[in-house]
Structure formats: structure tokens, C-alpha cells
Amino acid sequence: MKNIKAIIFDAYGTLFDVNSAAEKCKDKIGDKWEGFANFWRVTQLEYTWLRSLMKRHKDFWQVTEDSLDKSMKAFNINPSMKKELLDLYKVLSPFEEVPETLKILKEKNFKLAILSNGTPSLLNELVMSNNLNDLFDDLFSIEEVGIYKPDSKVYDLVIRKYKIEKNEVAFLSANTWDVSGGGNYGFNSIWVNRYNSVFDNLDYKPHYKIKDISELTKLI
């Protein structure tokens, strides 16, 4: 990890808690809020992969809304809550250690960036609402190439912009399929395993596994 020049983060589930929108509404949703939140997330990801395979691209905000519609029906959530949930998704909360860790890494003069399925406007709102906008050099969106991760064209965005070698990138994600995507591409992929999960069998095993991103400061 000594040759690292850029540290690239996935956004959703890695820096920002995708369940925080539903959690903020748990008084209205009830005990099923967590199951609902997980179903929404899984459906959202399935739609990105299926649309990539079918070559029927919709941007991440449209996919998020479509997957929410299905999830609300599946969990019998009052339709009147749709706008509230979508508004909260735009301002998801960061995980507790994220702001301070990013500040430490910024002081070490690494290139810091997000590489995400999110649209440019979503990513901008997400970092600005959490006062993190001054910590990132770039917010890379898959909309630049019109296909979702883990397509290699997405990971190419970083190499093209910074003109560095693949092995000079540390790529962090909590999503095992994304860790494998970046790792198979050639990045030094690091798995942020917050929930003691099991890694997927996708022809890649990360050299490093951390519980949260604060542990990154011990690796780099």
C-alpha cells in the first residue's frame, strides 16, 4: 500500500448509511423499517445490474424511486410517505467515523474521491448536506459512461482523470460485488465489512478487510 496516490470511496453503504432514510421514519413505519430498508436497497441494486444488462439505462435517482415503489408495495407502506423517504435519501447520514477519517487522509495529501452509481447532483447534495464537500477532489459518477458498476468503464474514470496506474489506487467499498469489481479491474480493493458479512465468490479476495474506514489510517 506504500505506492498509493489516490484513495477512492464508494458512497452508498460505505461512507453513507443507506438505511438512515428509513430509520428516520421508523416511528411511522414500525418494527418492519429495517426489513423494508434492506429490501429497498437490494431491489435498487438489482435494478442497476438488470438495466446494465438490458442496456435500458435510467439514472440512479430514477432507479431509487422505482425500487422504492416496489418496496413500499411489498411492505404495505403508506404511499403518502414516498416523498419523505426520497427527500431523506438525498441527505443520508454518514457513518460516525467518516468525517474525522477523511480529514486525516486529506492532511496526508492523497487524492480523495467518490466513485459512485449516484448522479452528479445526488452526490453533490449528499456531501454538501454533511459538510464534506471540501474533503474530496472529485465526485465521479457512472453517468459519465452511462452504465453501472461493476462495469470496467466506471473504474476507468479514475485512471483517466488522474493518469496513474491501477495499483496506485486504494478503492474502498462495503459492497462485496464492488470490491470484486474494483479488484478484478486492478485496484487495491479494501472491503469495509461493517456487519461481519461473508464475501462473495467472484474471482477476487481482498488483501485487506477493515471494520470501518478509520482503520484505513493504519494501512496507508
Residue, then its C-alpha position, 0 to 999 in steps of 0.5 A: m500500500k506504500n505506492i498509493k496516490a489516490i484513495i477512492f470511496d464508494a458512497y452508498g453503504t460505505l461512507f453513507d448509511v443507506n438505511s438512515a432514510a428509513e430509520k428516520c421514519k421508523d416511528k411511522i413505519g414500525d418494527k418492519w423499517e429495517g426489513f423494508a430498508n434492506f429490501w429497498r436497497v437490494t431491489q435498487l441494486e438489482y435494478t442497476w445490474l438488470r438495466s446494465l444488462m438490458k442496456r435500458h439505462k435510467d439514472f440512479w435517482q430514477v432507479t431509487e424511486d422505482s425500487l422504492d415503489k416496489s418496496m413500499k408495495a411489498f411492505n404495505i407502506n403508506p404511499s403518502m410517505k414516498k416523498e419523505l423517504l426520497d427527500l431523506y435519501k438525498v441527505l443520508s447520514p454518514f457513518e460516525e467515523v467518516p468525517e474525522t477519517l477523511k480529514i486525516l487522509k486529506e492532511k496526508n495529501f492523497k487524492l480523495a474521491i467518490l466513485s459512485n452509481g449516484t448522479p452528479s447532483l445526488l452526490n453533490e447534495l449528499v456531501m454538501s448536506n454533511n459538510l464534506n464537500d471540501l474533503f474530496d477532489d472529485l465526485f465521479s459518477i457512472e453517468e459519465v459512461g452511462i452504465y453501472k458498476p461493476d462495469s470496467k468503464v466506471y473504474d476507468l474514470v479514475i485512471r483517466k482523470y488522474k493518469i496513474e496506474k491501477n495499483e496506485v489506487a486504494f478503492l474502498s467499498a462495503n459492497t462485496w460485488d464492488v470490491s470484486g469489481g474494483g479488484n478484478y479491474g486492478f485496484n487495491s480493493i479494501w472491503v469495509n465489512r461493517y456487519n461481519s458479512v461473508f464475501d462473495n465468490l467472484d474471482y477476487k479476495p481482498h488483501y485487506k478487510i477493515k471494520d470501518i474506514s478509520e482503520l484505513t489510517k493504519l494501512i496507508 
